Amino acid sequence: MKKICAANWKLNFSPEEARRYFAEWSALRPANLSCDVLFFTPAYDLTVAAEFAPAEGFHFGPQNIYFETSGAFTGEISARAVHSLGARWALIGHSERRTLFGETDDVIAKKVKTAISSDLAPMLCVGETLAEREAGQTKNIVARQVRAGLGRVVTETASHTLAIAYEPVWAIGTGRVATPQQAGDVHAEIRRILSDLLSPPRAHEIAILYGGSVKPDNAKDLASQPDIDGFLVGGASLKPKDFFAIADAL
Ligand code: PEP
């Protein structure tokens, strides 16, 4: 399986700033990156990503979609429309969506289904809070989120590209990274859940990314874990040079 290095820009970069970013990316890009690169941008930057993607060889997508693709849903993002712009991935269930915008497992499951029916590869985010980790609930929480997120699309996911991003909530944007051992243990558990839910061969084709304060100086150790198939990077993806260094560790 090819590893994936994905950027989550969150609510950063206007279209003009996005264009400057990709110009810098293009100038710095090393020829020998062995992983796939994805950018999850704000919706209004997707057309800029689409301009650069073919020549730069990356994929891109939105940080969120709605589970309906058209109609009276003011302010939402249509999976079908972003696909028509060239997006091939969608980030779904990021912890900021779960905690700040009240997304439930049920809503997230519907979004995963819509992504697949709109021909977008979902990257389903899962992860425990600090209180849940301290209560020894990490594996239960992650199992619930993976099973709920994929439970309605077991048949479709047999042939559709998807990925899981394990992001412990206590490590996102905090500078507090999971140890390679902590991350590796949860990734192995996610692989086991995928084997059970789908099949063992299919589970080994699905990339499981780690996210949470990944930086150039901790990426190599994390990448050495056998079940870590890539990174989802927030803060450090905002500088092309740092994002390259992280991608280079995979
Ligand atoms: C994220 O937003 O998905 C993330 C992992 O952020 P950071 O790398 O800044 O912790």
Residues whose N, C-alpha, C, O or C-beta is under 5 A from the ligand:
A	BS01	PEP	N8 A171 I172 G173 T174 G211 G212 S213 V214 L232 V233 G234 G235 A236
